[in-house]
Amino acid sequence: MVAPRPSGAGLVERRVLIAREQVAFLRYVLEGHDGVALMHGDGSGAVSLFAPESQRATLDALIADLEAEGLIVHMR
């Protein structure tokens, strides 16, 4: 069973592609950044990251860093 996707006013969503073997590392990175975002995936490698609007800049910077390291691909 797949958990429902978070939704609601004040949430921003970013979609990224990640290799299956890197999903646990991404979760670790998010937790290390004080839980800046929730992660939701369906097992396909496409992952949605949800954060409060107040954390938009932090999440975008984190995504840019992870993309620069080759860990993820930001789906624009």
C-alpha positions in Angstrom: 0.0 0.0 0.0 1.3 3.4 -1.0 0.8 6.3 1.5 -1.3 9.2 0.2 0.6 12.2 -1.2 0.8 15.2 1.2 -1.3 18.1 0.0 -2.6 21.4 1.2 -2.1 25.1 1.1 1.3 26.3 2.0 3.2 23.2 0.7 5.6 23.3 -2.2 6.4 20.2 -4.2 9.6 19.4 -6.1 10.0 16.3 -8.3 13.3 14.6 -8.7 14.7 11.4 -10.2 16.9 9.2 -8.1 18.5 5.8 -8.4 16.7 3.2 -6.2 19.9 2.5 -4.3 20.2 6.2 -3.4 16.7 6.7 -1.9 17.8 5.8 1.7 20.7 8.3 1.4 18.3 11.0 0.2 16.1 10.3 3.2 19.2 10.6 5.5 20.1 13.9 3.9 16.6 15.3 4.4 16.6 14.2 8.1 20.0 15.7 8.5 18.6 19.0 7.4 16.0 19.0 10.2 13.4 17.3 8.2 13.3 20.1 5.6 11.0 18.0 3.4 8.8 14.9 3.3 9.6 12.4 0.6 7.0 10.5 -1.4 7.9 7.9 -4.0 6.1 5.2 -5.9 9.1 3.0 -6.5 9.7 4.2 -10.1 12.7 6.5 -9.2 10.5 9.6 -9.4 10.3 11.1 -5.9 8.3 14.1 -4.8 9.7 16.3 -2.0 7.2 18.4 0.0 8.1 21.3 2.2 6.4 24.2 3.8 6.5 27.4 1.8 8.8 28.8 4.5 11.4 26.2 3.6 11.2 26.7 -0.2 14.6 28.4 -0.6 16.3 25.8 1.7 14.8 22.9 -0.3 15.7 24.4 -3.6 19.3 25.0 -2.5 19.5 21.4 -1.2 18.2 20.1 -4.5 20.7 22.2 -6.5 23.5 20.8 -4.3 22.4 17.2 -4.8 21.9 17.7 -8.5 25.4 19.2 -8.8 26.8 16.1 -7.0 25.0 13.9 -9.5 22.7 12.2 -6.9 19.4 13.4 -8.4 17.9 15.0 -11.5 15.5 17.8 -10.8 12.4 17.4 -12.9 11.4 20.9 -13.9 
